[in-house]
Each structure stands twice: as structure tokens, then as C-alpha cells.
Amino acid sequence: MWETIHYMKQLEQPLYPKLSPIYNKILQLVMAIILLVMLMNFWVTSRDAQQEHIQAHAHKIATLYLAQAATSVAPYMQQSNAQLQQFVDALAQQSLVKSVHVYSVTGESIASSADAESVKDLFGISLYKKQQTKALLSVVQEIHTEQLQGYIRLSLYRSLLADDLAKNSQQQYEINRLLFLVAGVIGFLLTRGLNRFSRQGYRPPLSAARVRGSQSP
């Protein structure tokens, strides 16, 4: 009988040693902080990479648009200034374009759109002028026919260059945020379940024969 009682006490022991409540809470807190740091690092890295991708895409679109403009303006470089100015004004009417500048081979401005900003104005060097490079992307390209004819500079709206990608990026951030919240809730529920299991321990069921044996004199 005493052997049976001793066996039952052994079965009542948990499969692993119980942790003290304070140590258990500290361990959970440390793990939560580590996971939070990892999630924040992933979030920031992903956001920065996405922003770099958007800016690279915007610059690529701007370069292609500029190349097309340089090809189109080349024939006007050998015509009258009035015809060149007419082309510049028409190009500036495009929703993507803020301003247009055309320069000679020596760098002298020979045509520009209405309200066109100078390079100093663009970078905020002029007095009482704010820097505009965050809102505008300025690109320059040579104008060629058989030889160098001059240069063309376009100031394009960044928001229009990368509007679609920016919207998709924002949607992706919202989805990731929702997934993080769901993962946090699941982790909280799992932690509560594991804590309850660790406090109660695991007791395997006794066989009916051993229970009857323990009750006999």
C-alpha cells in the first residue's frame, strides 16, 4: 500500500519544475521586449526600403519623361525663339510639369515657362525662398541633333511621379499593422494558456486497478 501511495505522489509531480511567479513574469517581459524591438526594426527597415524603391521609381519615370522632352525640343533649337517659347509653354501645361528651362550650350537661359523657379530658388538659396526639392524633382539632360544644341531642365512634381506606388505602400503598411495586432493577440492568448498549464502541472490519469489497490487495507 505504501508503495502505491508513493507512486501516486510521484505521478502528481509536474513534468518540469515550476518557475516562481516573479521569475516567470520577468522572463515574459524580457521576451516581449525582444520581440517588440525585432518587430520595430523590421517595420523601420521595411519602410525605409519601400521609400527608397518609390524614390528610385520616381527618378526613373522622370528620366524617361525628360528624354522624351529633350528629343521633342531638339528641332526647335534651330528655329525662332518664339517657336521655342511656344513649345516650352505647351510642355509646362502638362500636369506632371511644374516648370521648364531651356539653356544654350554656354548655359545661358534662352526659354523658360511662366513662374519658373531658378536653381537658387529650388534649393532655397535665394533670399526668403524655401527649399522645394522635397516637392519637386529637378532633372537636366543635354539636347542633341548632330551636335550639342543646349540643355533642358524640368521640375516635376514628386507626388505625381510616385502617387500609385505611395498608395500601394500605405495599403501594405496598414495590412502589416493589422497582422502585427493579430499576432500580438495570439501571443497574449498563448502566454495565458501556457502560464495556466505551468501552474497546474500535468497529472496523468491513474489506472482503475491502482486506484482500487490504494483503497484496499
RODO-2510 file (C-alpha; in nm, 4 decimals, decimal comma):
residues 217
     n   res          X          Y          Z
     1     m     0,0000     0,0000     0,0000
     2     w     0,2775     0,2423     0,0885
     3     e     0,4399     0,1731    -0,2443
     4     t     0,1145     0,2622    -0,4184
     5     i     0,0856     0,5914    -0,2260
     6     h     0,4481     0,6765    -0,3077
     7     y     0,3821     0,6026    -0,6747
     8     m     0,0764     0,8296    -0,6757
     9     k     0,2783     1,1165    -0,5257
    10     q     0,5379     1,0752    -0,7972
    11     l     0,2672     1,0954    -1,0620
    12     e     0,1375     1,4178    -0,9109
    13     q     0,4683     1,5924    -0,9748
    14     p     0,4756     1,8156    -1,2882
    15     l     0,6830     1,7079    -1,5839
    16     y     0,9065     2,0151    -1,5488
    17     p     0,9991     2,2302    -1,2465
    18     k     0,7682     2,5202    -1,1790
    19     l     0,9083     2,8701    -1,2135
    20     s     0,8465     3,1254    -0,9431
    21     p     0,5783     3,3821    -1,0400
    22     i     0,8247     3,6753    -1,0299
    23     y     1,0838     3,4968    -1,2431
    24     n     0,8139     3,3896    -1,4855
    25     k     0,6867     3,7465    -1,5233
    26     i     1,0382     3,8823    -1,5738
    27     l     1,1077     3,6200    -1,8393
    28     q     0,7854     3,7083    -2,0200
    29     l     0,8685     4,0795    -2,0048
    30     v     1,2180     4,0252    -2,1481
    31     m     1,0810     3,8102    -2,4295
    32     a     0,8122     4,0692    -2,5052
    33     i     1,0714     4,3492    -2,5216
    34     i     1,2953     4,1460    -2,7531
    35     l     1,0045     4,0670    -2,9840
    36     l     0,8938     4,4308    -2,9807
    37     v     1,2433     4,5501    -3,0756
    38     m     1,2598     4,2936    -3,3558
    39     l     0,9190     4,3994    -3,4897
    40     m     1,0089     4,7700    -3,4759
    41     n     1,3389     4,7038    -3,6522
    42     f     1,1589     4,5073    -3,9229
    43     w     0,8983     4,7828    -3,9555
    44     v     1,1560     5,0632    -3,9934
    45     t     1,3748     4,8640    -4,2323
    46     s     1,0774     4,7720    -4,4487
    47     r     0,9520     5,1304    -4,4546
    48     d     1,2927     5,2744    -4,5489
    49     a     1,3410     5,0159    -4,8233
    50     q     0,9962     5,0922    -4,9622
    51     q     1,0644     5,4669    -4,9617
    52     e     1,3934     5,4144    -5,1453
    53     h     1,2121     5,1998    -5,4015
    54     i     0,9486     5,4706    -5,4519
    55     q     1,2106     5,7432    -5,4986
    56     a     1,4077     5,5279    -5,7434
    57     h     1,0895     5,4623    -5,9403
    58     a     1,0082     5,8349    -5,9447
    59     h     1,3563     5,9219    -6,0720
    60     k     1,3314     5,6574    -6,3450
    61     i     0,9968     5,7926    -6,4669
    62     a     1,1349     6,1471    -6,4569
    63     t     1,4389     6,0448    -6,6624
    64     l     1,2222     5,8799    -6,9286
    65     y     0,9932     6,1823    -6,9428
    66     l     1,2937     6,4156    -6,9701
    67     a     1,4468     6,2108    -7,2534
    68     q     1,1229     6,2394    -7,4483
    69     a     1,1106     6,6153    -7,3867
    70     a     1,4736     6,6576    -7,4981
    71     t     1,4020     6,4714    -7,8217
    72     s     1,0913     6,6814    -7,8869
    73     v     1,2585     7,0182    -7,8208
    74     a     1,5662     6,9487    -8,0364
    75     p     1,4093     7,0662    -8,3693
    76     y     1,3012     7,3962    -8,2072
    77     m     1,6578     7,4809    -8,1067
    78     q     1,7303     7,5795    -8,4674
    79     q     1,4102     7,7795    -8,5121
    80     s     1,2980     8,1170    -8,3812
    81     n     1,2817     8,1940    -8,0109
    82     a     0,9058     8,2461    -8,0405
    83     q     0,8531     7,8899    -8,1618
    84     l     1,0840     7,7553    -7,8908
    85     q     0,8947     7,9526    -7,6270
    86     q     0,5643     7,8229    -7,7593
    87     f     0,6864     7,4647    -7,7209
    88     v     0,8109     7,5347    -7,3679
    89     d     0,4755     7,6849    -7,2666
    90     a     0,2890     7,3859    -7,4105
    91     l     0,5153     7,1422    -7,2247
    92     a     0,4616     7,3314    -6,8992
    93     q     0,0855     7,2775    -6,9294
    94     q     0,1295     6,9077    -6,8526
    95     s     0,0028     6,8198    -6,5042
    96     l     0,3297     6,6480    -6,4161
    97     v     0,5431     6,9519    -6,5048
    98     k     0,5992     7,2440    -6,2673
    99     s     0,8433     7,4375    -6,4852
   100     v     1,0628     7,4129    -6,7957
   101     h     1,4004     7,5724    -6,8661
   102     v     1,5992     7,5585    -7,1896
   103     y     1,9638     7,6650    -7,1915
   104     s     2,2162     7,7297    -7,4650
   105     v     2,5430     7,5396    -7,4959
   106     t     2,7081     7,8019    -7,2742
   107     g     2,4424     7,7621    -7,0047
   108     e     2,2511     8,0822    -7,0811
   109     s     1,8731     8,0631    -7,0343
   110     i     1,7023     8,1107    -7,3720
   111     a     1,3480     7,9992    -7,2854
   112     s     1,1520     7,9217    -6,9697
   113     s     0,7928     7,8658    -6,8672
   114     a     0,5863     8,1152    -6,6699
   115     d     0,6658     8,1329    -6,2968
   116     a     0,9662     7,9052    -6,3470
   117     e     1,1951     7,8873    -6,0459
   118     s     1,5692     7,9327    -6,0662
   119     v     1,8153     7,6788    -5,9319
   120     k     1,8732     7,9023    -5,6298
   121     d     1,5004     7,9212    -5,5641
   122     l     1,4688     7,5442    -5,5985
   123     f     1,7320     7,4744    -5,3338
   124     g     1,6278     7,7621    -5,1071
   125     i     1,9488     7,9590    -5,1607
   126     s     1,7709     8,2780    -5,2692
   127     l     1,6617     8,5231    -5,0010
   128     y     1,3183     8,4489    -4,8494
   129     k     1,2815     8,1334    -5,0589
   130     k     1,2050     7,7921    -4,9116
   131     q     1,3675     7,4740    -5,0384
   132     q     1,1399     7,2953    -5,2850
   133     t     1,3342     6,9763    -5,3501
   134     k     1,1007     6,7692    -5,1295
   135     a     0,8042     6,8556    -5,3504
   136     l     0,9852     6,8875    -5,6840
   137     l     1,2298     6,6651    -5,8693
   138     s     1,4586     6,8638    -6,0993
   139     v     1,6288     6,6766    -6,3859
   140     v     1,8610     6,8018    -6,6617
   141     q     1,9590     6,6498    -6,9964
   142     e     2,1586     6,7531    -7,2995
   143     i     1,9797     6,8423    -7,6247
   144     h     2,1398     6,6812    -7,9268
   145     t     2,0815     6,6767    -8,3015
   146     e     2,4031     6,6155    -8,4899
   147     q     2,5852     6,8033    -8,2173
   148     l     2,5170     6,9516    -7,8759
   149     q     2,2457     7,2181    -7,9008
   150     g     2,1927     7,3012    -7,5353
   151     y     2,0246     7,1704    -7,2232
   152     i     1,6725     7,1266    -7,0915
   153     r     1,5730     7,1219    -6,7245
   154     l     1,2372     7,0048    -6,5963
   155     s     1,0950     7,0419    -6,2472
   156     l     0,8415     6,7634    -6,1918
   157     y     0,6013     6,7001    -5,9052
   158     r     0,7244     6,4114    -5,6915
   159     s     0,3731     6,3321    -5,5683
   160     l     0,2518     6,2641    -5,9225
   161     l     0,5589     6,0624    -6,0155
   162     a     0,5128     5,8131    -5,7326
   163     d     0,1473     5,8553    -5,6385
   164     d     0,0392     5,4987    -5,7249
   165     l     0,3354     5,3385    -5,5516
   166     a     0,2857     5,5552    -5,2439
   167     k    -0,0793     5,4469    -5,2185
   168     n     0,0146     5,0806    -5,2536
   169     s     0,2845     5,1244    -4,9914
   170     q     0,0374     5,2800    -4,7481
   171     q    -0,2046     4,9930    -4,8014
   172     q     0,0743     4,7445    -4,7351
   173     y     0,1624     4,9241    -4,4116
   174     e    -0,1998     4,9022    -4,2981
   175     i    -0,2078     4,5282    -4,3715
   176     n     0,1181     4,4742    -4,1815
   177     r    -0,0141     4,6731    -3,8874
   178     l    -0,3255     4,4566    -3,8741
   179     l    -0,1159     4,1393    -3,8907
   180     f     0,1035     4,2630    -3,6054
   181     l    -0,2038     4,3311    -3,3919
   182     v    -0,3434     3,9844    -3,4619
   183     a    -0,0054     3,8279    -3,3833
   184     g     0,0053     4,0212    -3,0551
   185     v    -0,3395     3,8983    -2,9529
   186     i    -0,2499     3,5377    -3,0410
   187     g     0,0745     3,5634    -2,8452
   188     f    -0,1121     3,7024    -2,5435
   189     l    -0,3651     3,4191    -2,5506
   190     l    -0,0932     3,1559    -2,5888
   191     t     0,1018     3,3053    -2,2992
   192     r    -0,2012     3,2929    -2,0715
   193     g    -0,2695     2,9325    -2,1714
   194     l     0,0899     2,8234    -2,1102
   195     n     0,1010     3,0022    -1,7754
   196     r    -0,2130     2,8231    -1,6615
   197     f    -0,0680     2,4914    -1,7736
   198     s     0,2610     2,5549    -1,5903
   199     r     0,0815     2,6443    -1,2655
   200     q    -0,1419     2,3400    -1,2676
   201     g     0,1218     2,0947    -1,3842
   202     y     0,0392     1,7789    -1,5707
   203     r    -0,1071     1,4808    -1,3876
   204     p    -0,1599     1,1635    -1,5927
   205     p    -0,4743     0,9624    -1,5046
   206     l    -0,4385     0,6659    -1,2722
   207     s    -0,5486     0,3224    -1,3823
   208     a    -0,8586     0,1802    -1,2155
   209     a    -0,6642    -0,1179    -1,0777
   210     r    -0,4133     0,1033    -0,8946
   211     v    -0,6897     0,3231    -0,7555
   212     r    -0,8666     0,0154    -0,6127
   213     g    -0,5380    -0,1131    -0,4766
   214     s    -0,4712     0,2128    -0,2952
   215     q    -0,8141     0,1998    -0,1308
   216     s    -0,7774    -0,1622    -0,0023
   217     p    -0,6471    -0,2123     0,3603
***
